Amino acid sequence: MIYLWLVPAVTVFSFLLTGALRRYALAKSIIDIPNARSSHTIPTPRGGGVAIVLTFLASLPFFGLLELVTWQHLIAIGGAGALVAVIGFMDDHGHIAARWRLLGHFGAAIWLLAWLGGLPPVTLFGLSLNLHWFGNLLAAFYLVWLLNLYNFMDGIDGIASIEALCACLGACLLYWISDAPQLVWGPLMLAVAVIGFLYWNFPPARIFMGDAGSGFLGIVLGGLSLQAAWASPELLWAWLILLGVFIVDATFTLIRRLLRGDKVYEAHRSHAYQFASRRFGKHLPVTLAVGAINLFWLLPIAFAVTQLGLDGTLGMIIAYSPLVILAVKFHAGQLEAPEAR
C-alpha cells in the first residue's frame, strides 16, 4: 500500500524528536522532581509526549492528500487532539485551573463529535439504540473521561505507551479481519508514533510523557473508537474492551475516592497499578503485565465480539470482571496506609 512508507518515517521521526525534547528538557531544567505523590524516585525530564503529538499530526495531511481518509475525519481527530495537547503543554509548563482545563476538554470533545456526526446508533444486548442528543452528551463525557483517565494512568514508566500500543495494534488487526481496512490508518500511525517515544520511556524511563502526550492519546483513542462505531457497533465495543485496563483501574479508583470524599482533582498514587508497582518494587513487571493482559485476555474477547458473534455488552462484562477483581486485590482507591503495613 502506498502509505506504508509512512510507518518507518513516523517511527524514526518520533524517536529523534523525543531525543531532542529530552535534551531540551535537561537544558531548560524541565524536570519532574519526585515528591510524596510520585511513583518514581529519580528526577526525570518530562514533556516527551509532544513527540507523539507532532508526529501523528504531521502524518494526517498525507492521508487526506492521498484520499485514503476523508478530511472531515482528519479535522475531527486532529483538531481535538491538538487542542487537548496545547492545554496539556501549557499545564506542563505552568498551571491551568482545573475548571479551565475541563472547559477546554469539553470544547475538544464537542469539536470532535461535530465533525464526526455525533454518536451513531449503539447496540445493547443485541438491541440497536439511537440515543440522539442524549447519546451525543454521553459521548462527550466519554471522551473527556477517557482523556483524563489516560492522564491519571500515566504514572509509571511505559504504562501509557504500552496501553496505547496494544490497543492500537489490536484495533488494526480487528479492522483488517473485519473487512474495514480503511480504518487502519489512525491506530497504525498512532502506534508507530508511540513506538518511537517508547524507546525513551520504557522502564527505566529517560523521559516522561507529560500531560500534553497523555491527554492527546486519550482523546485520539476516544475519537478513533467513535469513528469505528460508525462502521460497526461491534467495533466500538471492541475498543472499550481493548482499553479495559485503564478504564477499570481509573474508574474504580475514582468511584472509591469520591465515596470517601477525596478531592479527586488532586494528585495521588492510589491506582491499582501504582500499588502494584510499589509491591513489586519496580515499574517493569507492572507495565509488562498490562501488555500481557491486553494481548492474552482483552484482544481475544474483542475478537470474539467482532468475529464470533459474542454480544458486545456481554463481552465487556466478561472482559472487565477479572480486572475489577485485580483492582480490589491491589487496593485501587484506598489510602496508602493499608499497603504500608
C-alpha positions in Angstrom: 0.0 0.0 0.0 1.2 3.5 -0.9 1.1 4.9 2.6 3.1 2.1 4.3 6.3 4.2 3.7 5.0 6.4 6.4 5.4 3.7 9.1 9.2 3.8 9.3 9.3 7.5 8.7 6.9 8.2 11.6 8.7 5.9 13.9 12.1 7.4 13.2 10.8 11.0 13.4 9.1 10.2 16.8 12.3 8.6 18.1 14.5 11.5 17.0 12.1 14.2 18.2 11.8 12.5 21.7 15.5 12.5 22.0 15.7 16.2 21.1 12.9 17.0 23.6 14.9 15.2 26.3 17.9 17.3 25.6 15.8 20.4 25.6 14.1 19.5 28.9 17.5 18.8 30.5 18.9 22.1 29.2 15.9 24.1 30.5 15.5 22.1 33.7 12.0 20.9 32.8 12.3 18.1 35.3 9.8 16.0 37.2 11.1 16.1 40.8 9.9 13.1 42.9 7.5 14.0 45.8 5.2 12.2 48.2 2.7 11.5 45.4 5.2 10.3 42.8 5.7 6.8 41.7 9.3 7.4 40.7 12.4 8.2 42.8 14.8 9.8 40.3 14.4 13.3 38.8 13.4 12.8 35.1 12.8 15.1 32.2 9.2 15.4 31.2 7.2 16.5 28.1 8.4 13.8 25.7 4.8 13.0 24.7 4.9 16.2 22.5 6.9 14.0 20.0 3.8 11.7 19.7 1.6 14.7 19.2 3.7 16.4 16.5 4.5 13.1 14.7 0.9 11.9 14.5 -0.5 15.3 13.5 2.2 15.7 10.8 1.1 12.4 9.2 -2.5 13.3 8.9 -2.4 15.6 5.8 -0.7 12.8 3.8 -3.8 10.6 4.2 -6.0 13.4 3.1 -3.9 14.2 0.1 -3.8 10.5 -0.9 -7.6 10.4 -0.4 -7.2 7.5 2.0 -9.2 9.2 4.7 -11.8 12.0 4.5 -10.7 15.4 5.5 -13.7 15.5 7.8 -12.3 12.7 10.0 -8.8 14.2 9.9 -10.1 17.5 11.1 -12.2 15.9 13.8 -9.5 13.8 15.4 -6.5 16.1 14.6 -8.2 19.3 15.8 -9.5 17.8 19.0 -6.1 16.1 19.7 -4.2 19.4 19.0 -6.5 21.4 21.4 -6.0 18.9 24.2 -2.3 18.8 23.6 -2.0 22.6 23.8 -3.9 22.6 27.1 -1.7 19.9 28.4 1.5 21.6 27.2 0.5 24.8 29.0 -0.3 22.9 32.2 3.1 21.1 31.9 4.9 24.4 31.8 2.8 26.3 34.3 -0.6 25.7 35.8 -4.1 25.9 34.5 -7.0 25.8 36.9 -8.9 22.5 36.8 -12.2 24.2 35.7 -10.5 25.8 32.7 -8.8 22.6 31.7 -12.2 20.8 31.9 -13.8 23.5 29.8 -11.1 23.1 27.1 -11.5 19.3 27.2 -15.3 19.6 26.6 -14.6 22.0 23.8 -12.3 19.4 22.2 -15.0 16.7 22.6 -17.7 18.9 21.1 -15.4 19.7 18.1 -14.7 16.0 17.5 -18.3 15.0 17.8 -19.5 17.8 15.5 -17.1 16.8 12.7 -17.7 13.0 13.2 -21.5 13.5 13.2 -22.1 12.6 16.9 -22.6 9.2 18.3 -24.1 6.6 15.9 -26.7 4.0 17.0 -25.3 1.6 19.5 -26.2 -2.0 20.3 -27.1 -3.1 23.9 -27.6 -6.9 24.3 -28.5 -7.1 20.6 -30.9 -4.1 20.6 -30.0 -1.2 18.4 -30.5 2.1 20.1 -30.4 5.6 18.6 -29.9 7.9 21.6 -30.0 11.2 19.6 -28.9 14.2 21.7 -28.5 12.2 24.8 -26.1 9.9 23.0 -24.0 12.9 22.0 -24.0 14.1 25.6 -22.8 10.6 26.7 -20.2 10.6 24.0 -18.8 14.0 25.1 -18.5 12.8 28.7 -16.9 9.5 27.4 -14.3 11.5 25.5 -13.5 13.8 28.4 -13.3 10.9 30.9 -11.0 8.9 28.6 -8.5 11.7 28.1 -8.4 12.5 31.8 -8.2 8.8 32.9 -5.3 8.5 30.4 -3.6 11.3 32.3 -4.3 9.6 35.6 -2.9 6.3 34.4 0.3 7.7 33.1 2.0 7.3 36.4 4.8 4.7 35.9 7.4 4.1 33.2 6.0 2.8 29.9 2.5 2.0 31.0 0.6 4.6 28.9 2.7 3.8 25.9 2.2 0.1 26.2 -1.6 0.5 26.6 -1.8 2.7 23.5 0.4 0.4 21.5 -1.6 -2.8 22.4 -5.0 -1.1 21.9 -4.0 0.4 18.5 -2.4 -2.7 17.1 -5.2 -4.8 18.4 -7.7 -2.5 16.6 -5.7 -2.7 13.4 -5.9 -6.5 13.5 -9.7 -6.4 14.1 -10.2 -3.8 11.3 -8.3 -5.9 8.9 -10.2 -9.1 9.5 -13.5 -7.2 9.8 -13.1 -6.0 6.2 -12.6 -2.4 7.3 -9.0 -1.7 6.2 -9.9 2.0 5.5 -9.9 2.5 9.3 -6.4 1.0 9.9 -4.6 4.3 9.2 -5.4 6.0 12.5 -4.4 3.4 15.1 -1.5 2.3 12.9 0.1 5.8 12.8 -0.6 6.4 16.4 1.0 3.1 17.3 4.2 3.8 15.3 4.4 7.3 16.8 4.2 5.7 20.3 6.9 3.2 19.4 9.4 5.9 18.7 8.7 7.5 22.1 8.6 4.2 23.9 12.3 3.6 23.3 12.9 6.6 25.7 10.0 5.9 28.1 10.5 2.1 28.6 11.4 1.3 32.2 13.6 2.8 33.5 12.3 5.9 31.7 14.7 8.5 30.4 11.8 11.0 29.8 8.2 11.2 30.9 5.2 11.7 28.6 3.6 14.7 30.3 0.0 15.9 30.2 0.3 17.0 26.6 1.0 13.5 25.4 -1.3 11.6 27.8 -4.3 13.8 27.2 -3.7 13.7 23.4 -3.6 9.9 23.5 -6.8 9.7 25.4 -8.8 12.0 23.1 -7.4 10.5 20.0 -8.1 6.9 21.1 -11.7 8.0 22.0 -12.1 9.6 18.6 -10.8 6.5 16.8 -13.3 4.4 18.8 -16.2 6.6 17.8 -15.0 6.7 14.2 -15.1 2.9 14.3 -18.6 2.9 15.7 -19.9 4.5 12.5 -18.5 1.5 10.6 -19.8 -1.2 13.0 -21.3 -1.1 16.6 -19.3 -4.1 17.4 -16.0 -2.2 16.8 -17.0 0.3 19.5 -17.4 -2.5 22.0 -14.1 -3.9 20.8 -12.4 -0.6 21.6 -14.0 -0.4 25.1 -12.7 -3.9 25.7 -9.2 -3.2 24.4 -8.9 -0.1 26.7 -10.3 -2.1 29.7 -7.2 -2.0 31.9 -7.1 1.8 32.0 -10.9 2.2 32.1 -11.4 -0.2 35.0 -8.5 1.0 37.2 -9.2 4.7 36.7 -13.0 4.4 37.1 -12.8 2.1 40.1 -10.3 4.4 41.8 -12.3 7.5 41.1 -15.5 6.0 42.5 -13.8 4.8 45.6 -12.2 8.2 46.2 -15.5 10.0 45.6 -17.3 7.9 48.1 -14.5 8.7 50.6 -14.9 12.4 50.0 -11.5 13.0 48.5 -10.7 15.9 46.2 -10.5 13.8 43.1 -8.7 16.5 41.1 -5.7 16.4 43.4 -2.7 14.2 42.6 -2.5 10.9 44.3 -1.0 7.4 43.9 -3.8 5.1 44.8 -4.5 3.5 41.5 -4.1 -0.3 41.4 -1.1 -0.1 39.1 0.6 2.2 41.5 0.1 -0.1 44.5 1.3 -3.0 42.3 4.5 -1.1 41.3 5.3 -0.4 45.0 4.6 -4.0 45.9 6.9 -5.4 43.3 9.4 -2.6 43.8 9.7 -2.0 40.1 7.7 -0.5 37.2 8.7 -3.0 34.6 6.7 -6.0 35.9 3.5 -4.0 36.1 4.0 -2.4 32.6 4.7 -5.9 31.1 1.6 -7.3 32.9 -0.6 -4.6 31.3 0.7 -5.7 27.9 0.1 -9.3 28.7 -3.5 -8.7 29.8 -4.1 -6.8 26.6 -2.6 -9.5 24.4 -3.8 -12.7 26.0 -7.1 -11.6 27.6 -8.7 -8.5 26.2 -7.8 -8.9 22.5 -9.3 -12.5 22.2 -12.5 -11.2 23.8 -12.6 -8.3 21.4 -12.0 -10.8 18.5 -14.9 -12.9 19.8 -17.2 -9.8 19.7 -16.3 -8.7 16.2 -15.8 -12.2 14.6 -17.6 -14.8 16.6 -20.9 -13.1 17.4 -20.4 -12.6 21.1 -22.6 -9.8 22.3 -20.6 -6.6 22.9 -22.2 -5.8 26.2 -21.6 -9.3 27.5 -18.1 -9.3 26.1 -17.3 -6.2 28.0 -18.7 -7.6 31.2 -16.6 -10.8 30.8 -13.5 -8.7 30.0 -13.9 -6.3 32.9 -14.8 -8.8 35.6 -11.3 -10.1 36.4 -10.0 -6.5 36.0 -12.3 -5.4 38.8 -11.0 -8.3 40.9 -7.4 -7.1 40.3 -8.4 -3.6 41.2 -9.8 -4.8 44.5 -6.7 -7.1 45.1 -4.3 -4.2 44.6 -6.4 -1.7 46.7 -7.4 0.7 43.9 -8.7 3.9 45.5 -7.6 3.0 49.1 -5.4 5.2 51.2 -1.8 4.1 51.2 -1.6 3.2 54.9 -3.1 -0.4 54.4 -0.4 -1.1 51.8 2.4 0.1 54.0 1.7 -2.3 56.8 
